[in-house]
Every structure is written in C-alpha cells, then in structure tokens.
Amino acid sequence: MNKIIISLIALLFVVGVTEGIACTTAIVSGKATPDGRPLLFKQRDTDELHNKIEFFKDGKFDYVGLVNSNDPSQAVWGGYNSAGFAIINSASYNLNGKDPASVKDSEGNIMRMALQRCATVSDFEHLLDSLPKPLGVEANFGVIDAKGGGAYFETGNSRYVKYDVNDPAIAPKGYIIRTNFSFSGDRSQDKGVSRYLEAEQLFTKASATQSLSCDFFLHTVARCLTHGLTKTNLYDAIPSNGETPVFVPFRDFIPRYITSATVLIQGTKEQESSSLTTMWTILGSPLTSVAIPVWMNPKGYFPPILLQNETGNAPLCEWSLQLKTQLFPIAKGEGNDYLNLSALINKENKGILQKNAAVEKEIISRSETNLNGWRSRGINYQEMDELYRWINQFVSEYFSQTPGYL
C-alpha cells in the first residue's frame, strides 16, 4: 500500500488534475458494512451543476436516476431500479489514449440502458459484451445488485476489465475506490489522485473499526475537509466567527467547487425485498445541501424538492447553489479556487455546514426509524408518503430562511 501511495503522489506532480468532469466513487461489499448491506457511492463533479431526480417507467424495470436538469435526452448519472440493481460511474482519463473513436460521452446513456434492462452484475457484463463497439466511453462503472454482487468495470471504447468487490484477491478489505483513473489503464495519465489518496486513508481507518456505514459516507467522506496530498485539515484553521471572511485555497478536496450532487445507494440483504433499496441523495453541493432518502413506490411520488419545478430545476439544488455563492463570493479570476471558510464553519457553530447538519440529522433519524420498521414488518407505502411530505415541508421551510442565513 505504501508503494502505491508513493507512486500516486509522484504521478500527481507529473500529470496534474483535470478540473472538468471528475468524480469520487466507491463500492463496499455487504461483507464489510456493519449491517451486511452493500453500498455504492458517487460524489459527482461536473460543469453541469443543475441536477434533479427523475423517475422512469420505460424499460423492463422501473428506475430512478440523477440527471442534468437541462438534458432533453435524460442521460442518467447514477441510480437504481426495481430489481435492486444500481449503477454509478466516474470518468477515467487513462483508458482510451489517442483512440480516435467517432462516438464519445455515452456513459450516461449506457447507465440508463443498464437500469432499464439489468437485474444483476452479470446482466451488466453481458450488456457491455453485446453493445456495438466502439462504446464511446472512458469510465469506471460501479454496480451492485440485490444478490450481494458488486463490481467495477473499467471500460474503454473496445474493452473492459472487471474488479469484483467480493474477491479477496482484488478487495481484501471489502471495498474498492475509484476517482478519475483506472488501474488497468496507462498509469502515467492518472487523474484525481489527491482525492483517491484521502479516500483511501478514510476507508482504511473506517474499515479497521467496522465503520463503513451510510453515516461514514454522508458525513466523513462527502464533506471531508482534509486534502489528500497536503494533509491540510480546514478544521484546524476554523475561524472564530462567521462575520469576517477567511479565504483558503480549495482545490482537489473530495468536495469541490464543481461537485453537483452526491448519491449513496444502500442495497439490501439477499432475503430482503429490493423495494427497500435506498438512495440517499444530496442535490447541489454537499457543503450547502442535505441528504434525502429516495425509495421507489407504486405512485411514483417523491419529494417535489428533488424534482424539476416550473423553472426546470429541482428546488433543493437551487437552494444549495444559492448558498454556495456565500462560500465562493469571488466571481472574477480564480475565485472558484478560494473558499470563504468562515461561512462554511466557525467556532460560533453558525456556519452553513454546521447549521445544515442539524437539519440532516433529523431527516436521517426519522427516515431510518421508518426504514427499520419496514425491514421488520414489510414496507408501508402510506408511511413512506407521509414521510416524504414531512421531509418536503421541513426542508422547504428551513431553506426559505436562507436570505438571512449568516
């Protein structure tokens, strides 16, 4: 492991880090989680900052996915279906080389196709085998299923390499992390190295204490304020108050200026109904938004704050982006690389992240109470409907106070 980390640090200085499309992702086998349920995580980094949740009934399976608000094709960038199959991706920059394929950027379309058709990891592998080449992709596709399966497929235009999270030879600790390079690719072209380094450190510690849980992903990983290369921990420099701006360099942390959403899909145990699959969803920046559970249901009803309104955008995402302007108020030059730390966290406990934490804690507490009940006595869609309506009102009322936030 130490040799791998040293090599990655060396590569960071050689190739730099891509600012555009990038993500931090992971798969955890149910064998490595405290409750035995697999986890699939994606922190989405993209220039498409307006994201929403969409429900689809156009395939063999119904499915729910994360999509760009302005995309008429509704390509999916993470989601799960009624069979309990889930998929995410991270862009890779070291698989295709100078491959002059005539098609490209097909990742979101392939993920939507997978959700329409696939029930298992094997189904997805067969899909990749059957599609005409070149695929028009350069990505690490992560998938889990309701049978406990989980794998990454490092996929280029003409070939893929599979990494099974349940294979001890590949994932001895029961998890796999991918940022923006593939282990089967040209390692001199690695991207997203600092995020990988920090994620690996976080996972190593959590694995040692059997803490690879939903809470770990939503709080420790998604909102991590330690830099993977420099080891700068922004909590060590926490400002005394929120009134005086304190700007700090903010580039290549796990949460980034271009982070548009976070999805954490918790699968089910083999004996459980796939209807209990849960997609914890943070629309907008994880630094200025809150996590909300997404479960499919017969009515196709979801909290309206996750769906597009008359503007075409999801309210939760818009509220998050409005708050983010307080974190990054410098609109000129390289302002996106400098975070107003005092607006995010401060010793008065009045930072955006600190205030949001209390709201999210209440959402998660009520949601987990319902979810645990459904696991023991069967899913109750009336209770789900009531919970969704409470979440929608609770979060809407909270963010309506944002003009006087600080």
matplotlib code that plots the C-alpha trace (Angstrom):
import matplotlib.pyplot as plt

x = [0.0, 2.8, 4.4, 1.1, 0.6, 4.2, 3.6, 0.3, 2.0, 4.7, 2.1, 0.2, 3.1, 3.6, 0.1, -1.8, -5.6, -8.4, -10.8, -13.7, -15.7, -14.5, -16.0, -15.1, -16.7, -16.7, -18.2, -18.4, -19.4, -22.1, -19.4, -17.6, -20.5, -21.9, -25.3, -24.4, -25.9, -23.7, -23.1, -22.5, -21.2, -20.7, -19.7, -20.4, -18.1, -19.2, -19.8, -23.5, -24.3, -28.1, -29.2, -32.5, -34.1, -36.2, -38.4, -38.6, -41.0, -39.6, -37.8, -38.0, -37.6, -38.8, -35.9, -34.9, -31.8, -29.8, -30.0, -28.9, -31.8, -31.2, -30.7, -33.5, -32.0, -32.2, -28.9, -28.6, -25.5, -26.4, -29.4, -31.1, -34.0, -36.9, -34.8, -32.3, -29.6, -27.7, -25.1, -22.7, -19.6, -16.5, -14.8, -11.5, -8.7, -6.2, -8.1, -8.5, -5.3, -5.4, -8.2, -10.0, -13.5, -16.3, -18.6, -17.9, -19.5, -22.0, -21.6, -24.9, -26.8, -25.3, -26.1, -29.8, -29.8, -28.4, -31.1, -33.8, -32.5, -30.2, -31.0, -27.6, -23.9, -23.7, -26.5, -24.5, -21.4, -23.5, -24.8, -21.2, -20.4, -23.4, -23.2, -21.6, -18.0, -16.7, -18.8, -17.9, -17.0, -14.0, -15.2, -15.2, -18.7, -19.7, -22.6, -24.3, -27.3, -29.8, -27.9, -24.9, -22.9, -20.7, -18.0, -16.3, -15.9, -13.1, -14.4, -13.0, -14.2, -13.4, -12.7, -13.3, -11.7, -13.8, -12.9, -15.2, -15.6, -16.3, -13.0, -10.5, -7.6, -9.0, -10.6, -9.1, -10.9, -14.2, -14.2, -12.9, -12.4, -12.2, -11.7, -10.6, -8.1, -8.4, -5.9, -6.0, -5.1, -2.0, -0.9, 1.2, -2.1, -3.8, -6.2, -8.0, -5.0, -5.3, -9.0, -8.1, -5.3, -7.6, -10.5, -8.1, -6.9, -10.5, -11.6, -8.6, -9.5, -13.2, -12.6, -10.4, -13.3, -16.1, -17.5, -18.1, -21.6, -24.1, -23.1, -19.4, -20.1, -22.6, -20.5, -16.9, -16.4, -18.8, -17.9, -14.2, -12.2, -8.8, -6.6, -5.3, -1.8, -1.0, -2.9, -4.3, -7.3, -9.5, -11.0, -7.5, -8.0, -11.6, -12.4, -13.7, -16.9, -18.9, -18.7, -15.2, -14.3, -11.4, -10.4, -8.5, -7.3, -9.9, -8.9, -8.9, -10.6, -13.2, -16.0, -15.1, -16.5, -17.8, -19.5, -23.1, -24.6, -23.9, -25.7, -25.2, -27.2, -27.7, -28.6, -30.4, -29.6, -30.5, -33.6, -34.9, -37.2, -35.4, -38.0, -36.0, -33.1, -32.4, -30.7, -29.5, -29.4, -27.7, -28.7, -26.2, -23.0, -22.7, -21.3, -24.6, -27.3, -28.8, -29.3, -32.8, -33.7, -35.2, -37.4, -39.4, -43.1, -46.3, -47.5, -44.2, -44.3, -41.1, -40.4, -41.1, -37.9, -35.9, -37.9, -38.0, -40.5, -41.8, -38.2, -37.0, -34.7, -35.0, -35.6, -33.2, -30.4, -31.2, -31.2, -27.8, -26.4, -27.6, -25.9, -22.7, -22.3, -21.6, -18.8, -17.4, -18.2, -15.3, -16.8, -13.6, -10.4, -9.7, -12.3, -13.7, -10.5, -10.9, -13.4, -14.7, -14.2, -15.9, -19.2, -18.8, -17.7, -16.8, -16.4, -19.8, -21.2, -23.2, -21.6, -23.6, -22.3, -22.9, -26.5, -27.4, -26.0, -28.8, -31.5, -30.0, -29.7, -33.4, -34.2, -31.9, -33.3, -36.9, -36.1, -34.1, -36.9, -39.3, -36.8, -36.0, -39.7, -40.3, -37.4, -39.0, -42.7, -42.8, -42.8, -45.7, -46.2, -48.6, -45.9, -43.5, -45.9, -46.3, -42.5, -41.9, -44.4, -42.9, -39.4, -40.5, -42.2, -39.4, -36.6, -38.6, -39.3, -35.7, -34.2, -36.7, -34.7, -31.5, -31.5, -30.6, -28.5, -25.3]
y = [0.0, 2.4, 1.8, 2.6, 5.8, 7.0, 6.2, 8.1, 11.2, 11.1, 10.9, 13.9, 16.2, 14.8, 15.0, 17.4, 17.1, 17.7, 20.4, 19.4, 16.2, 14.2, 12.1, 10.3, 6.8, 3.6, 0.2, -1.6, -5.3, -6.2, -8.4, -5.2, -3.0, -3.1, -4.2, -6.5, -4.3, -3.2, 0.4, 2.3, 5.9, 8.7, 12.3, 13.8, 16.6, 18.2, 21.6, 20.7, 22.0, 21.8, 18.3, 16.6, 13.3, 11.6, 8.5, 6.3, 3.6, 3.0, -0.3, -3.9, -2.4, 0.9, 3.0, 6.3, 8.3, 11.5, 13.6, 17.0, 19.5, 20.8, 17.5, 16.5, 13.0, 12.5, 10.5, 9.0, 9.7, 7.3, 5.4, 2.1, 0.0, -2.0, -5.2, -3.7, -3.2, 0.1, 1.8, 4.9, 5.9, 8.1, 9.5, 7.9, 9.6, 6.8, 4.1, 5.1, 7.0, 8.6, 6.3, 8.3, 6.8, 8.6, 8.4, 9.6, 10.7, 7.8, 6.9, 8.4, 6.7, 3.3, 3.7, 4.5, 1.4, -0.7, 0.4, -0.4, -3.9, -5.3, -7.1, -8.4, -7.6, -10.4, -8.8, -5.6, -7.5, -9.2, -5.8, -4.5, -7.6, -7.2, -3.5, -2.5, -1.1, 1.5, 2.1, 5.8, 5.7, 6.0, 5.3, 3.2, 1.8, 0.7, -1.7, -3.6, -5.9, -7.4, -10.7, -9.2, -8.7, -5.7, -4.8, -2.1, -2.3, -0.2, 0.4, 1.9, 2.0, -1.6, -3.5, -3.6, -5.1, -6.3, -5.8, -7.9, -6.3, -9.7, -11.2, -11.0, -11.0, -7.8, -6.1, -7.7, -5.2, -5.5, -2.1, -0.5, 3.2, 4.9, 8.5, 9.5, 6.9, 3.1, 0.6, -1.2, 1.9, 4.0, 4.9, 7.8, 9.6, 9.2, 12.0, 12.6, 11.3, 13.6, 12.6, 9.0, 9.3, 10.9, 8.5, 5.6, 7.0, 7.5, 4.0, 2.3, 3.9, 3.2, -0.4, -1.0, -0.1, -1.7, 1.8, 1.7, 2.9, 5.3, 7.9, 7.5, 8.2, 11.1, 12.9, 11.8, 11.3, 13.6, 16.6, 15.8, 18.9, 17.3, 17.4, 14.1, 15.3, 18.3, 16.8, 20.3, 20.0, 23.0, 22.3, 23.1, 26.7, 27.1, 30.9, 32.4, 33.8, 34.0, 37.7, 38.2, 36.4, 34.0, 32.7, 29.5, 27.6, 25.0, 22.7, 18.9, 18.2, 15.4, 18.0, 20.5, 23.7, 21.6, 19.0, 18.9, 16.0, 13.0, 9.7, 6.8, 3.7, 1.2, -2.2, -5.0, -8.3, -11.3, -12.2, -8.6, -7.0, -5.0, -2.3, -1.4, -0.2, 3.3, 6.1, 8.9, 11.9, 15.3, 17.6, 20.5, 20.9, 18.6, 21.6, 23.5, 20.9, 18.0, 14.2, 13.0, 9.3, 8.1, 5.0, 3.9, 3.4, 2.4, 6.0, 7.3, 10.0, 11.7, 14.8, 17.7, 19.5, 16.7, 17.1, 19.8, 22.6, 25.2, 26.5, 23.1, 22.8, 21.0, 23.4, 21.7, 22.0, 25.7, 26.5, 24.7, 26.7, 30.0, 29.2, 28.2, 31.8, 32.7, 30.1, 31.3, 35.0, 35.9, 35.9, 37.0, 35.3, 32.2, 32.9, 29.3, 28.1, 30.1, 29.2, 31.6, 29.2, 31.3, 31.0, 27.2, 26.5, 28.7, 28.5, 30.0, 26.9, 29.1, 28.0, 26.7, 23.2, 23.3, 24.5, 22.1, 19.2, 19.6, 19.5, 16.5, 14.6, 14.9, 13.8, 10.7, 9.9, 9.8, 8.1, 5.3, 4.8, 4.1, 2.1, -0.2, -0.7, -1.7, -4.2, -6.0, -5.9, -5.1, -1.8, 0.6, 3.0, 5.1, 5.8, 6.5, 9.0, 10.7, 10.8, 12.2, 15.0, 15.8, 15.9, 18.2, 20.7, 20.5, 21.2, 23.8, 25.8, 25.5, 26.8, 29.6, 31.3, 31.4, 35.1, 35.8, 32.7, 34.1]
z = [0.0, 0.8, -2.6, -4.3, -2.4, -3.2, -6.8, -6.9, -5.3, -7.9, -10.6, -9.2, -9.8, -13.3, -14.7, -12.5, -12.0, -14.5, -13.5, -15.7, -15.3, -12.3, -9.5, -6.3, -6.1, -4.2, -3.7, -0.4, -0.2, 2.3, 3.9, 5.0, 6.2, 9.8, 8.7, 5.9, 3.1, 0.2, -0.6, -3.8, -3.6, -6.0, -5.4, -8.8, -10.1, -13.3, -15.0, -15.1, -11.7, -12.0, -11.2, -10.4, -9.7, -12.4, -12.2, -15.4, -16.5, -20.0, -19.5, -18.3, -14.8, -13.3, -12.2, -10.6, -11.6, -11.2, -14.4, -15.6, -15.4, -18.9, -20.7, -23.0, -23.5, -19.7, -19.5, -16.1, -13.9, -11.1, -9.9, -9.2, -10.5, -9.1, -9.3, -6.8, -9.4, -9.0, -11.1, -10.9, -12.8, -12.6, -15.7, -16.4, -18.3, -18.9, -20.8, -24.4, -25.1, -28.5, -29.7, -32.5, -31.8, -33.7, -30.7, -27.2, -23.9, -23.9, -20.3, -19.1, -21.9, -21.2, -17.5, -18.3, -20.6, -17.8, -15.4, -18.0, -18.6, -15.8, -12.6, -11.7, -12.1, -14.7, -16.7, -16.9, -18.0, -20.7, -21.8, -22.2, -24.2, -26.5, -27.3, -30.6, -30.4, -30.0, -26.9, -26.8, -23.1, -20.9, -17.4, -14.2, -14.0, -10.4, -9.9, -7.1, -7.1, -4.8, -4.6, -2.9, -6.1, -6.7, -9.2, -11.1, -14.8, -16.1, -19.6, -22.7, -26.2, -27.1, -23.9, -20.1, -17.0, -14.1, -10.5, -8.1, -4.7, -3.2, -4.4, -1.5, -4.0, -5.5, -2.5, 0.6, 2.9, 1.0, -0.8, -4.0, -4.6, -8.0, -8.8, -12.3, -13.3, -14.0, -12.6, -15.9, -17.9, -18.6, -15.1, -16.3, -17.1, -13.6, -12.6, -9.3, -7.3, -4.3, -3.8, -4.1, -1.5, 1.0, 0.4, 0.8, 4.2, 5.3, 4.2, 5.9, 9.3, 8.9, 7.9, 10.9, 13.2, 11.1, 10.3, 6.6, 7.0, 5.5, 8.1, 7.2, 3.5, 4.0, 6.6, 6.8, 3.0, 1.2, 3.4, 4.0, 4.6, 4.6, 1.4, 0.3, -0.7, 1.6, 4.5, 5.2, 7.5, 7.3, 10.8, 12.2, 10.9, 11.9, 12.1, 15.3, 13.7, 10.5, 10.1, 8.9, 5.7, 5.8, 2.4, 2.0, -1.1, -2.0, -4.9, -5.2, -1.9, -2.1, -2.1, -4.8, -6.3, -9.2, -7.1, -8.3, -6.3, -4.1, -4.2, -1.8, -2.7, 0.1, -1.2, 0.5, 2.1, 0.0, 2.0, 1.9, -0.7, -3.3, -2.7, 0.4, -1.7, -0.5, -2.5, -0.1, -2.4, -1.9, -4.8, -5.2, -3.2, -0.2, 1.7, 1.3, 0.9, 2.9, 2.2, 1.4, 1.0, -2.3, -2.4, -5.4, -4.8, -6.8, -7.0, -8.4, -5.7, -4.5, -2.5, -5.0, -3.9, -5.7, -8.9, -11.5, -11.0, -13.4, -13.9, -15.0, -11.9, -8.6, -5.7, -3.3, -5.9, -6.5, -2.7, -2.4, -5.3, -3.8, -0.5, -2.4, -3.5, 0.1, 0.2, -3.2, -3.4, -5.7, -9.2, -11.1, -12.0, -10.0, -7.3, -7.6, -6.0, -2.8, -0.1, 2.5, 5.4, 8.0, 6.0, 6.0, 9.6, 12.6, 16.3, 16.9, 15.2, 12.8, 9.5, 6.6, 7.0, 10.8, 10.5, 7.8, 9.9, 12.5, 9.8, 8.0, 11.3, 11.9, 8.3, 8.7, 12.1, 11.0, 7.8, 9.5, 12.0, 9.2, 7.2, 10.1, 10.7, 7.0, 7.2, 10.1, 9.1, 5.4, 3.5, 4.2, 1.3, 3.3, 5.9, 3.0, 1.6, 4.9, 5.5, 2.0, 2.7, 6.0, 4.5, 1.7, 4.1, 6.7, 4.2, 2.3, 5.4, 6.5, 3.3, 3.0, 5.7, 3.6, 2.8, 6.4, 6.8, 8.3]

ax = plt.figure().add_subplot(projection="3d")
ax.plot(x, y, z, "-o")
ax.set_aspect("equal")
plt.show()
